[in-house]
Amino acid sequence: MAQCEVCGNEYYLAFQVVTAGVTHTFDCFECAIHKLAPICGTCGCKILGHGIEANDTFYCCAHCAHAQGARAIVDNAAHVQVS
């Protein structure tokens, strides 16, 4: 059995995730998200979907990216500014 690196639970169905060349072991997706999900640079929430990357920072949505000056980011076609 493998031990989860977040909660310490030993579980026969534990799984491993390799990211950036580092292997992590978890007993559930909740622990994997807790450890690996990026955090929004504005509101601090865990980014579970694609998120947005601008100015070398991850954001959960266009609104949070805009708050940090990334004005060109849009979250849907209705928000595109035509010049």
Secondary structure, 3 states (H helix, E strand, C coil): CEECCCCCCEECCCEEEEECCEEEEECCHHHHHHHHCCECCCCCCECCCCCEEECCEEECCHHHHHHCCCCCCCCCHHHCCCC
